[in-house]
Protein backbone atom coordinates (compact mmCIF):
# COMPACT_ATOMS: atom_id res chain seq x y z
CA UNK A 1 0.00 0.00 0.00
CA UNK A 2 2.71 2.46 0.92
CA UNK A 3 2.58 5.83 2.55
CA UNK A 4 -0.30 8.13 1.60
CA UNK A 5 0.79 10.98 -0.59
CA UNK A 6 -0.34 14.54 -0.04
CA UNK A 7 -1.03 14.98 -3.75
CA UNK A 8 -3.34 11.95 -3.85
CA UNK A 9 -5.31 13.02 -0.79
CA UNK A 10 -5.65 16.58 -2.05
CA UNK A 11 -6.86 15.38 -5.44
CA UNK A 12 -9.44 13.07 -3.81
CA UNK A 13 -10.77 16.05 -1.90
CA UNK A 14 -10.80 18.21 -5.03
CA UNK A 15 -8.12 20.52 -3.67
CA UNK A 16 -4.72 21.70 -4.76
CA UNK A 17 -1.79 20.67 -2.58
CA UNK A 18 -1.59 24.19 -1.18
CA UNK A 19 -5.33 24.34 -0.41
CA UNK A 20 -5.12 20.92 1.26
CA UNK A 21 -2.25 22.14 3.47
CA UNK A 22 -4.15 25.34 4.40
CA UNK A 23 -7.33 23.43 5.23
CA UNK A 24 -5.48 20.86 7.32
CA UNK A 25 -3.67 23.62 9.20
CA UNK A 26 -6.84 25.64 9.82
CA UNK A 27 -9.10 22.72 10.78
CA UNK A 28 -6.64 20.55 12.69
CA UNK A 29 -3.79 22.92 13.55
CA UNK A 30 -1.33 20.40 12.13
CA UNK A 31 0.55 19.59 8.96
CA UNK A 32 0.50 16.53 6.74
CA UNK A 33 4.04 15.71 7.86
CA UNK A 34 3.03 15.93 11.53
CA UNK A 35 0.13 13.55 10.93
CA UNK A 36 2.38 11.02 9.20
CA UNK A 37 4.95 11.35 11.98
CA UNK A 38 2.27 10.82 14.64
CA UNK A 39 0.95 7.69 12.97
CA UNK A 40 4.47 6.34 12.56
CA UNK A 41 5.16 7.01 16.25
CA UNK A 42 2.07 5.10 17.36
CA UNK A 43 2.84 2.21 15.04
CA UNK A 44 6.49 2.12 16.09
CA UNK A 45 5.50 2.02 19.74
CA UNK A 46 3.09 -0.84 19.05
CA UNK A 47 5.47 -2.91 16.92
CA UNK A 48 8.52 -2.36 19.12
CA UNK A 49 6.61 -3.64 22.13
CA UNK A 50 5.88 -6.90 20.29
CA UNK A 51 8.61 -9.52 20.80
CA UNK A 52 8.34 -10.92 17.27
CA UNK A 53 9.44 -7.81 15.38
CA UNK A 54 13.04 -6.85 14.69
CA UNK A 55 14.04 -3.19 14.25
CA UNK A 56 14.54 -3.87 10.53
CA UNK A 57 11.01 -5.22 10.22
CA UNK A 58 9.57 -2.27 12.15
CA UNK A 59 11.47 0.21 9.97
CA UNK A 60 10.12 -1.48 6.85
CA UNK A 61 6.57 -1.53 8.22
CA UNK A 62 6.84 2.21 8.81
CA UNK A 63 7.93 2.78 5.22
CA UNK A 64 11.64 3.29 5.82
CA UNK A 65 14.47 1.62 3.95
CA UNK A 66 16.96 1.57 6.83
CA UNK A 67 16.96 1.15 10.58
CA UNK A 68 18.87 4.44 10.88
CA UNK A 69 15.62 6.29 10.19
CA UNK A 70 13.88 4.31 12.95
CA UNK A 71 16.78 4.93 15.33
CA UNK A 72 16.69 8.68 14.75
CA UNK A 73 12.91 8.77 15.15
CA UNK A 74 13.02 6.75 18.41
CA UNK A 75 15.56 9.17 19.84
CA UNK A 76 13.32 12.09 18.88
CA UNK A 77 10.04 10.50 20.02
CA UNK A 78 11.07 8.62 23.13
CA UNK A 79 14.54 9.87 24.01
CA UNK A 80 15.82 6.30 23.71
CA UNK A 81 17.53 4.11 21.19
CA UNK A 82 15.55 1.21 19.72
CA UNK A 83 17.13 -1.47 21.94
CA UNK A 84 16.40 0.45 25.15
CA UNK A 85 12.82 1.06 24.06
CA UNK A 86 12.34 -2.63 23.26
CA UNK A 87 13.80 -3.54 26.67
CA UNK A 88 11.02 -1.60 28.37
CA UNK A 89 12.87 1.57 29.29
CA UNK A 90 10.27 3.75 27.55
CA UNK A 91 8.03 4.10 30.60
CA UNK A 92 10.92 5.13 32.81
CA UNK A 93 12.16 7.69 30.29
CA UNK A 94 8.64 9.11 29.94
CA UNK A 95 8.28 9.45 33.72
CA UNK A 96 11.63 11.22 33.96
CA UNK A 97 10.58 13.69 31.27
CA UNK A 98 7.29 14.59 32.99
CA UNK A 99 8.55 14.55 36.58
CA UNK A 100 8.00 18.00 38.16
CA UNK A 101 11.11 20.04 39.08
C-alpha positions in Angstrom: 0.0 0.0 0.0 2.7 2.5 0.9 2.6 5.8 2.5 -0.3 8.1 1.6 0.8 11.0 -0.6 -0.3 14.5 0.0 -1.0 15.0 -3.7 -3.3 12.0 -3.8 -5.3 13.0 -0.8 -5.6 16.6 -2.1 -6.9 15.4 -5.4 -9.4 13.1 -3.8 -10.8 16.1 -1.9 -10.8 18.2 -5.0 -8.1 20.5 -3.7 -4.7 21.7 -4.8 -1.8 20.7 -2.6 -1.6 24.2 -1.2 -5.3 24.3 -0.4 -5.1 20.9 1.3 -2.3 22.1 3.5 -4.1 25.3 4.4 -7.3 23.4 5.2 -5.5 20.9 7.3 -3.7 23.6 9.2 -6.8 25.6 9.8 -9.1 22.7 10.8 -6.6 20.6 12.7 -3.8 22.9 13.6 -1.3 20.4 12.1 0.5 19.6 9.0 0.5 16.5 6.7 4.0 15.7 7.9 3.0 15.9 11.5 0.1 13.5 10.9 2.4 11.0 9.2 4.9 11.4 12.0 2.3 10.8 14.6 0.9 7.7 13.0 4.5 6.3 12.6 5.2 7.0 16.2 2.1 5.1 17.4 2.8 2.2 15.0 6.5 2.1 16.1 5.5 2.0 19.7 3.1 -0.8 19.0 5.5 -2.9 16.9 8.5 -2.4 19.1 6.6 -3.6 22.1 5.9 -6.9 20.3 8.6 -9.5 20.8 8.3 -10.9 17.3 9.4 -7.8 15.4 13.0 -6.9 14.7 14.0 -3.2 14.3 14.5 -3.9 10.5 11.0 -5.2 10.2 9.6 -2.3 12.2 11.5 0.2 10.0 10.1 -1.5 6.9 6.6 -1.5 8.2 6.8 2.2 8.8 7.9 2.8 5.2 11.6 3.3 5.8 14.5 1.6 4.0 17.0 1.6 6.8 17.0 1.1 10.6 18.9 4.4 10.9 15.6 6.3 10.2 13.9 4.3 12.9 16.8 4.9 15.3 16.7 8.7 14.8 12.9 8.8 15.2 13.0 6.8 18.4 15.6 9.2 19.8 13.3 12.1 18.9 10.0 10.5 20.0 11.1 8.6 23.1 14.5 9.9 24.0 15.8 6.3 23.7 17.5 4.1 21.2 15.5 1.2 19.7 17.1 -1.5 21.9 16.4 0.4 25.2 12.8 1.1 24.1 12.3 -2.6 23.3 13.8 -3.5 26.7 11.0 -1.6 28.4 12.9 1.6 29.3 10.3 3.8 27.6 8.0 4.1 30.6 10.9 5.1 32.8 12.2 7.7 30.3 8.6 9.1 29.9 8.3 9.4 33.7 11.6 11.2 34.0 10.6 13.7 31.3 7.3 14.6 33.0 8.6 14.6 36.6 8.0 18.0 38.2 11.1 20.0 39.1 
